């Protein structure tokens, strides 16, 4: 495969991955980097969220690692939401 075609395919794969990230994790802004990804939470992290381990920004070297990190953050965010709804603190 020639270099130009390889670059086009890699760019198409990045765009597909970014689309999946936007759909799966809409509360985050996702940006590809030359060697990995950065996702930034669209809302400010409150003190309660930070205490629960929620991060404002996540950087990972691979798409797979980013998906794993965002999935873990989604669980933490849901825990904070449940805590807030039940009126109990952490």
RONU-485193 format. One record per residue: residue number from 1; residue in three letters; chain; y, x, z of N, C-alpha, C, O, CB in turn. Coordinates in steps of 0.02 Angstrom, whole numbers, plus 50000, padded with zeros to 5 digits. Each point is the difference from the previous one (the first is absolute). Last residue first. Glycine has a CB too. Example, Ala and Ser with C-alpha at 12.3 -4.5 7.8 and 13.67 -1.06 7.14 Angstrom:
<recs>
(2, ser, A, (49888, 50642, 50354), (50059, 50042, 50003), (50055, 49961, 50037), (50055, 50025, 50008), (49913, 50034, 49884)) (1, ala, A, (49746, 49956, 50104), (50059, 49955, 50000), (50060, 50045, 50000), (49999, 50052, 50033), (49942, 49853, 50029)) 
</recs>
This chain:
<recs>
(90, unk, A, (50595, 48968, 52506), (49946, 50047, 49992), (49992, 50044, 50060), (49956, 50043, 50001), (50062, 49955, 49878)) (89, unk, A, (50071, 49739, 50125), (50020, 50067, 49980), (49941, 50044, 49990), (49943, 49981, 50017), (50164, 50005, 50043)) (88, unk, A, (49913, 49737, 49909), (49980, 50054, 50045), (50024, 50066, 49972), (50006, 50008, 49939), (49893, 49928, 50099)) (87, unk, A, (50121, 49842, 49858), (50049, 50011, 50053), (49982, 50055, 50048), (50035, 50011, 50050), (49993, 49872, 49939)) (86, unk, A, (49869, 50026, 49800), (49970, 49978, 50063), (50048, 50010, 50060), (49988, 49975, 50054), (49899, 50053, 49899)) (85, unk, A, (50177, 50040, 49828), (49988, 49928, 49999), (49972, 49975, 50067), (50016, 49945, 50022), (49965, 50062, 49855)) (84, unk, A, (50051, 50226, 50092), (50065, 49966, 50003), (49991, 49925, 50002), (50036, 49965, 50036), (50016, 50131, 49901)) (83, unk, A, (49756, 50037, 50033), (50027, 50010, 50067), (50066, 49962, 50009), (50012, 49969, 50051), (49932, 50144, 49954)) (82, unk, A, (49959, 49893, 49782), (49961, 49956, 50045), (50027, 50005, 50071), (50006, 49950, 50036), (49892, 50064, 49892)) (81, unk, A, (50196, 50132, 49914), (50019, 49929, 49986), (49963, 49953, 50047), (50031, 49954, 50027), (49990, 50075, 49852)) (80, unk, A, (49921, 50198, 50128), (50067, 49990, 50029), (50022, 49928, 49989), (50030, 49970, 50045), (49998, 50151, 49934)) (79, unk, A, (49770, 49940, 49921), (49994, 50001, 50073), (50066, 49988, 50035), (50004, 49964, 50049), (49900, 50113, 49940)) (78, unk, A, (50092, 49952, 49777), (49973, 49934, 50018), (49992, 49995, 50076), (50013, 49947, 50029), (49927, 50045, 49860)) (77, unk, A, (50124, 50215, 50025), (50054, 49952, 49993), (49977, 49931, 50020), (50036, 49963, 50034), (50014, 50106, 49873)) (76, unk, A, (49788, 50101, 50087), (50047, 50010, 50056), (50057, 49949, 49997), (50019, 49972, 50051), (49953, 50150, 49951)) (75, unk, A, (49876, 49880, 49819), (49967, 49976, 50061), (50046, 50007, 50060), (50004, 49955, 50042), (49884, 50077, 49910)) (74, unk, A, (50186, 50058, 49845), (50000, 49927, 49996), (49967, 49970, 50062), (50023, 49949, 50026), (49972, 50058, 49848)) (73, unk, A, (50000, 50227, 50099), (50067, 49977, 50021), (50003, 49923, 49998), (50031, 49970, 50044), (50021, 50137, 49912)) (72, unk, A, (49753, 49995, 49962), (50004, 50009, 50072), (50067, 49975, 50027), (50003, 49969, 50053), (49920, 50130, 49939)) (71, unk, A, (50050, 49902, 49777), (49956, 49949, 50030), (50001, 50005, 50076), (50002, 49949, 50034), (49925, 50055, 49864)) (70, unk, A, (50187, 50160, 49980), (50036, 49936, 49997), (49958, 49944, 50030), (50027, 49955, 50032), (50034, 50084, 49866)) (69, unk, A, (49839, 50174, 50082), (50055, 50002, 50049), (50038, 49933, 50002), (50016, 49976, 50054), (49994, 50148, 49928)) (68, unk, A, (49820, 49904, 49855), (49971, 49999, 50067), (50055, 49998, 50054), (49994, 49962, 50048), (49906, 50102, 49908)) (67, unk, A, (50167, 49960, 49820), (49972, 49933, 50011), (49971, 49995, 50070), (50011, 49950, 50035), (49963, 50039, 49842)) (66, unk, A, (50099, 50222, 50055), (50056, 49956, 50012), (49976, 49929, 50014), (50025, 49967, 50046), (50048, 50104, 49881)) (65, unk, A, (49769, 50091, 50010), (50024, 50012, 50069), (50058, 49954, 50017), (50006, 49977, 50057), (49956, 50142, 49935)) (64, unk, A, (49959, 49873, 49787), (49949, 49975, 50046), (50022, 50008, 50073), (49994, 49954, 50041), (49917, 50074, 49875)) (63, unk, A, (50221, 50068, 49914), (50005, 49927, 49998), (49952, 49970, 50051), (50018, 49954, 50038), (50016, 50048, 49840)) (62, unk, A, (50050, 50248, 50168), (49960, 49963, 49951), (50011, 49925, 50008), (50019, 49975, 50053), (49895, 50116, 49948)) (61, unk, A, (50202, 50073, 50131), (49988, 50039, 49940), (49959, 49963, 49948), (49999, 50019, 49941), (50007, 50082, 50128)) (60, unk, A, (50173, 49795, 50119), (49930, 50021, 49993), (49991, 50035, 49933), (50035, 49986, 49951), (49926, 49919, 50122)) (59, unk, A, (50233, 49981, 50115), (49989, 50044, 49942), (49928, 50022, 50000), (49974, 50023, 50051), (50146, 50018, 49951)) (58, unk, A, (50053, 49758, 50116), (49934, 50031, 49996), (49997, 50042, 49937), (50018, 49976, 49946), (49928, 49928, 50118)) (57, unk, A, (50248, 49967, 50115), (49981, 50030, 49936), (49932, 50032, 50005), (49983, 50030, 50051), (50138, 49989, 49921)) (56, unk, A, (49966, 49855, 50208), (50050, 49980, 49950), (49981, 50025, 49931), (50012, 49966, 49950), (50077, 50035, 50138)) (55, unk, A, (49730, 49941, 50115), (50042, 50052, 49971), (50050, 49971, 49951), (49986, 49949, 49968), (49923, 50133, 50047)) (54, unk, A, (49933, 49837, 50214), (50022, 49983, 49932), (50052, 50051, 49977), (50047, 50017, 50037), (49931, 49859, 49984)) (53, unk, A, (49906, 50103, 50200), (49978, 50050, 49951), (50020, 49986, 49929), (49974, 50032, 49954), (49933, 49989, 50121)) (52, unk, A, (50147, 49865, 50142), (49934, 49980, 49976), (49972, 50050, 49948), (49943, 49995, 49979), (50088, 49885, 50042)) (51, unk, A, (50187, 50145, 50068), (49953, 50010, 50055), (49929, 49982, 49979), (49952, 50028, 50027), (50141, 49948, 50054)) (50, unk, A, (50081, 49982, 49767), (49989, 50072, 50006), (49950, 50014, 50056), (49957, 50044, 49993), (50159, 49978, 49965)) (49, unk, A, (49954, 49756, 50015), (49958, 50021, 49943), (49983, 50074, 50005), (49943, 50020, 49989), (50109, 49891, 49940)) (48, unk, A, (50098, 50000, 50228), (49933, 49973, 50012), (49952, 50022, 49944), (49942, 50017, 50013), (50107, 49885, 50048)) (47, unk, A, (50179, 50150, 49916), (49970, 50040, 50053), (49928, 49978, 50013), (49955, 50042, 50009), (50159, 49975, 50043)) (46, unk, A, (49968, 49932, 49704), (50027, 49987, 50067), (49966, 50045, 50050), (49951, 50034, 49985), (50074, 49846, 49985)) (45, unk, A, (50020, 50150, 49760), (49948, 50000, 50051), (50034, 49991, 50068), (50043, 50039, 50020), (49882, 50037, 49910)) (44, unk, A, (50169, 49832, 49824), (50004, 50052, 50051), (49943, 49993, 50051), (49977, 49945, 50015), (50148, 50057, 49971)) (43, unk, A, (49834, 49920, 49761), (50040, 49978, 50057), (50003, 50055, 50052), (49956, 50043, 50003), (50012, 49837, 49976)) (42, unk, A, (49910, 50149, 49818), (50063, 49970, 49977), (50044, 49976, 50058), (50060, 49990, 49991), (49881, 49975, 49906)) (41, unk, A, (49879, 50246, 50088), (50003, 49932, 50024), (50069, 49971, 49983), (50051, 50032, 50012), (49866, 49993, 50081)) (40, unk, A, (49964, 50170, 49766), (50050, 49990, 50051), (50002, 49927, 50018), (50006, 49957, 49957), (50062, 50142, 50002)) (39, unk, A, (49766, 50102, 49911), (50014, 49929, 50010), (50047, 49993, 50059), (49989, 50031, 50053), (49898, 49935, 49901)) (38, unk, A, (50015, 50233, 49858), (50040, 49984, 50060), (50010, 49925, 50001), (50018, 49969, 49950), (50041, 50144, 50048)) (37, unk, A, (49756, 50079, 49875), (50039, 49938, 50005), (50041, 49999, 50064), (49982, 50031, 50049), (49931, 49910, 49884)) (36, unk, A, (49967, 50265, 49894), (49986, 49949, 50050), (50047, 49941, 49997), (50029, 49985, 49947), (49926, 50103, 50124)) (35, unk, A, (50093, 50127, 49817), (49934, 50010, 50029), (49988, 49948, 50055), (49993, 50018, 50059), (50012, 50106, 49915)) (34, unk, A, (50191, 49860, 49894), (49961, 50044, 49957), (49928, 50011, 50026), (49953, 50006, 49961), (50154, 50050, 50005)) (33, unk, A, (49994, 49718, 50108), (50028, 50067, 50004), (49959, 50045, 49953), (49946, 49979, 49978), (50094, 50004, 50143)) (32, unk, A, (50011, 49731, 49906), (49956, 50057, 49987), (50040, 50065, 50007), (50060, 50003, 49985), (49869, 49926, 49936)) (31, unk, A, (50121, 49836, 50209), (50024, 50047, 49950), (49949, 50055, 49989), (49979, 50032, 50048), (50140, 49942, 49984)) (30, unk, A, (49930, 49762, 50092), (49952, 50052, 49982), (50027, 50044, 49944), (50022, 49975, 49949), (49884, 49951, 50087)) (29, unk, A, (50166, 49889, 50176), (50024, 50026, 49936), (49956, 50061, 49984), (49994, 50045, 50042), (50127, 49914, 49977)) (28, unk, A, (49818, 49816, 50141), (50012, 50071, 49994), (50027, 50015, 49930), (49984, 49966, 49952), (49925, 50060, 50131)) (27, unk, A, (50008, 49761, 49994), (50051, 50018, 50049), (50021, 50073, 49997), (50040, 50023, 50040), (49915, 49887, 50031)) (26, unk, A, (49866, 49985, 49796), (50068, 49984, 49976), (50055, 50018, 50049), (50059, 50002, 49980), (49889, 49907, 49955)) (25, unk, A, (49794, 50149, 50006), (50042, 50017, 50057), (50074, 49988, 49982), (50038, 50047, 49991), (49878, 50040, 50048)) (24, unk, A, (49911, 49857, 49804), (49960, 50003, 50062), (50042, 50012, 50063), (49983, 49975, 50054), (49924, 50068, 49877)) (23, unk, A, (50191, 49954, 49847), (49968, 49935, 50013), (49965, 50000, 50068), (50004, 49950, 50036), (49980, 50035, 49840)) (22, unk, A, (50117, 50216, 50050), (50052, 49948, 50008), (49970, 49932, 50017), (50027, 49964, 50042), (50044, 50098, 49877)) (21, unk, A, (49781, 50117, 50030), (50033, 50011, 50065), (50053, 49945, 50012), (50003, 49973, 50055), (49977, 50151, 49936)) (20, unk, A, (49914, 49880, 49799), (49953, 49979, 50052), (50032, 50007, 50069), (49992, 49955, 50041), (49910, 50079, 49886)) (19, unk, A, (50221, 50050, 49894), (49997, 49927, 49996), (49953, 49972, 50053), (50016, 49951, 50034), (50008, 50055, 49843)) (18, unk, A, (49986, 50226, 50096), (50062, 49976, 50031), (50002, 49924, 50000), (50023, 49969, 50048), (50036, 50135, 49915)) (17, unk, A, (49762, 50001, 49925), (49994, 50009, 50072), (50062, 49973, 50036), (49994, 49966, 50052), (49935, 50135, 49930)) (16, unk, A, (50075, 49902, 49785), (49951, 49951, 50023), (49994, 50004, 50076), (49999, 49948, 50034), (49939, 50059, 49856)) (15, unk, A, (50195, 50154, 50007), (50033, 49935, 49997), (49953, 49945, 50024), (50022, 49954, 50035), (50048, 50086, 49869)) (14, unk, A, (49842, 50176, 50078), (50049, 49998, 50054), (50035, 49932, 50002), (50010, 49972, 50053), (50007, 50152, 49937)) (13, unk, A, (49838, 49918, 49829), (49962, 49991, 50062), (50047, 49996, 50060), (49989, 49959, 50045), (49914, 50103, 49904)) (12, unk, A, (50191, 49987, 49842), (49977, 49930, 50002), (49961, 49986, 50063), (50006, 49947, 50030), (49990, 50052, 49845)) (11, unk, A, (50070, 50222, 50085), (50059, 49959, 50016), (49980, 49926, 50004), (50024, 49964, 50044), (50051, 50120, 49899)) (10, unk, A, (49761, 50069, 49988), (50016, 50011, 50071), (50059, 49956, 50021), (50000, 49972, 50055), (49956, 50146, 49938)) (9, unk, A, (49985, 49883, 49780), (49949, 49965, 50040), (50014, 50007, 50075), (49991, 49953, 50038), (49926, 50066, 49870)) (8, unk, A, (50220, 50101, 49944), (50012, 49928, 49991), (49951, 49960, 50043), (50019, 49952, 50033), (50025, 50067, 49850)) (7, unk, A, (49927, 50215, 50106), (50060, 49983, 50038), (50015, 49925, 49997), (50019, 49970, 50050), (50027, 50144, 49927)) (6, unk, A, (49779, 49969, 49889), (49982, 50005, 50071), (50059, 49981, 50045), (49991, 49964, 50049), (49927, 50127, 49922)) (5, unk, A, (50118, 49926, 49799), (49961, 49941, 50015), (49980, 49999, 50073), (50001, 49947, 50033), (49956, 50051, 49849)) (4, unk, A, (50151, 50195, 50042), (50046, 49942, 49997), (49964, 49935, 50018), (50026, 49960, 50038), (50041, 50099, 49873)) (3, unk, A, (49806, 50145, 50070), (50044, 49999, 50059), (50045, 49938, 50002), (50008, 49969, 50052), (49991, 50156, 49948)) (2, unk, A, (49764, 49862, 49868), (50059, 50042, 49999), (50046, 49987, 50060), (49995, 49949, 50033), (49998, 50054, 49841)) (1, unk, A, (49733, 49982, 50109), (50059, 49957, 50000), (50062, 50045, 50000), (50003, 50049, 50037), (49935, 49857, 50025)) 
</recs>
